Amino acid sequence: MNDSNLLVRALRANAAYSIVSGSTIAIGAAALDDWTGVPAWLLVAVGVGLIGFAVALLVGAGRPSLLVDVGRTAVLGDVAWLIGVAALVLATDWLTTGGEVTLVLISIPVAAFAAAQWLGLRRLGDRGTNAERTGHSAATGADRRVSA
């Protein structure tokens, strides 16, 4: 098994979850406004941001040259999300009880993705460049034939 498989799977799962969550939040912003206590415009912005995050994860998961950097960025983004949710729930009164419960429930998979991505990065270790870590050469097929 290629060492990058766990990281790729975790990034793709995170992307799928982010697309579903982002779409649901953006489309349902008007209804979620009252439920969560978060203004609809901010919910739309968060939803669109999650979809953009998902696209970046999918691009990175599909490109060996970007995999490690995107993996690190995904872990940092997920940890930032978790810290932000903790701060909102514990240190403010901005959210309704429904909003607090919803954010905590949404964050459980985010914590799992952060852990899986971190473990995927650990399995890759510090073995050179992104391409070397994932077993892909930066050279094209033509370059390999000429040098062989």
C-alpha positions as CSV (number, residue, x, y, z in Angstrom):
1,M,0.0,0.0,0.0
2,N,1.3,3.4,-0.9
3,D,2.0,5.6,2.1
4,S,-0.1,8.5,0.6
5,N,-3.3,6.4,0.5
6,L,-4.5,7.4,4.0
7,L,-3.9,11.1,3.4
8,V,-5.6,11.0,0.0
9,R,-8.6,9.2,1.4
10,A,-8.8,11.6,4.3
11,L,-8.6,14.7,2.1
12,R,-11.3,13.3,-0.3
13,A,-13.6,12.4,2.6
14,N,-13.0,15.9,4.1
15,A,-13.8,17.4,0.7
16,A,-17.0,15.5,0.3
17,Y,-18.2,16.4,3.8
18,S,-17.2,20.1,3.2
19,I,-19.2,20.1,-0.1
20,V,-22.3,18.6,1.5
21,S,-22.0,20.9,4.6
22,G,-21.2,24.0,2.6
23,S,-24.0,23.5,0.1
24,T,-26.5,22.8,2.9
25,I,-25.4,25.8,4.9
26,A,-25.4,28.2,1.9
27,I,-28.8,26.9,0.5
28,G,-30.5,26.8,3.9
29,A,-29.0,30.0,5.3
30,A,-32.4,31.7,5.7
31,A,-33.8,28.9,7.8
32,L,-30.5,28.3,9.7
33,D,-30.4,32.0,10.6
34,D,-33.1,31.6,13.3
35,W,-32.0,28.2,14.4
36,T,-28.3,29.1,15.0
37,G,-28.4,32.8,15.7
38,V,-25.9,33.4,12.9
39,P,-26.9,36.0,10.2
40,A,-27.9,34.4,6.9
41,W,-25.2,36.4,5.0
42,L,-22.5,35.0,7.2
43,L,-23.9,31.5,6.8
44,V,-23.8,31.9,3.0
45,A,-20.2,33.1,3.2
46,V,-19.2,30.1,5.4
47,G,-21.0,27.7,3.0
48,V,-19.2,29.1,0.0
49,G,-15.9,29.1,1.8
50,L,-16.4,25.4,2.7
51,I,-17.1,24.6,-1.0
52,G,-13.9,26.4,-2.0
53,F,-12.0,24.6,0.7
54,A,-13.3,21.3,-0.7
55,V,-12.2,22.1,-4.2
56,A,-8.7,22.9,-2.9
57,L,-8.6,19.5,-1.1
58,L,-9.7,17.6,-4.2
59,V,-7.1,19.3,-6.3
60,G,-4.4,18.6,-3.8
61,A,-5.4,15.0,-3.3
62,G,-5.2,14.5,-7.0
63,R,-1.7,16.0,-7.5
64,P,1.2,14.3,-5.9
65,S,3.3,17.4,-6.1
66,L,0.8,19.2,-3.9
67,L,-0.3,16.4,-1.6
68,V,1.9,17.1,1.5
69,D,1.4,20.9,1.4
70,V,-2.4,20.5,1.0
71,G,-2.5,17.9,3.7
72,R,-0.7,20.3,6.1
73,T,-3.0,23.1,5.2
74,A,-6.0,20.9,5.7
75,V,-4.9,19.9,9.2
76,L,-4.3,23.6,10.0
77,G,-7.7,24.6,8.6
78,D,-9.5,21.9,10.5
79,V,-7.8,22.7,13.7
80,A,-8.6,26.4,13.2
81,W,-12.2,25.5,12.7
82,L,-12.2,23.5,15.9
83,I,-10.6,26.3,17.9
84,G,-13.1,28.8,16.4
85,V,-16.1,26.6,17.3
86,A,-14.8,26.1,20.8
87,A,-14.3,29.9,21.2
88,L,-17.8,30.6,19.9
89,V,-19.5,28.0,22.1
90,L,-17.5,28.6,25.3
91,A,-16.7,32.3,25.2
92,T,-19.6,34.1,23.5
93,D,-23.4,34.3,23.7
94,W,-23.8,34.9,20.0
95,L,-25.3,31.5,19.2
96,T,-28.6,30.0,20.2
97,T,-28.6,26.6,22.0
98,G,-29.5,25.0,18.6
99,G,-26.5,26.8,17.0
100,E,-24.1,25.6,19.7
101,V,-25.3,22.0,19.4
102,T,-25.2,22.1,15.6
103,L,-21.7,23.5,15.5
104,V,-20.4,20.9,18.0
105,L,-22.0,18.1,16.0
106,I,-20.7,19.4,12.7
107,S,-17.2,19.6,14.3
108,I,-16.9,15.9,15.3
109,P,-16.2,14.7,11.7
110,V,-13.8,17.8,11.3
111,A,-11.8,16.5,14.3
112,A,-11.7,13.0,12.7
113,F,-10.5,14.4,9.4
114,A,-7.8,16.5,11.1
115,A,-6.6,13.3,12.9
116,A,-6.7,11.1,9.8
117,Q,-4.8,13.8,7.7
118,W,-2.2,14.2,10.4
119,L,-1.7,10.5,10.6
120,G,-1.4,10.3,6.8
121,L,1.2,13.0,6.9
122,R,3.1,11.2,9.7
123,R,3.1,8.0,7.7
124,L,4.7,9.8,4.8
125,G,7.4,11.2,7.2
126,D,10.1,13.6,6.1
127,R,11.3,11.8,3.0
128,G,12.1,14.6,0.5
129,T,9.7,16.5,-1.7
130,N,6.0,16.0,-2.2
131,A,6.6,13.9,-5.3
132,E,9.2,11.7,-3.6
133,R,6.9,11.2,-0.6
134,T,4.1,10.0,-2.7
135,G,6.2,7.8,-5.0
136,H,5.8,9.9,-8.1
137,S,8.6,11.4,-10.1
138,A,8.6,15.0,-11.3
139,A,9.9,13.8,-14.6
140,T,7.5,13.1,-17.4
141,G,7.3,9.8,-19.2
142,A,9.3,11.4,-22.1
143,D,12.1,12.5,-19.7
144,R,12.3,9.0,-18.3
145,R,12.6,7.4,-21.7
146,V,15.4,9.8,-22.8
147,S,17.4,9.3,-19.6
148,A,16.9,5.6,-19.5
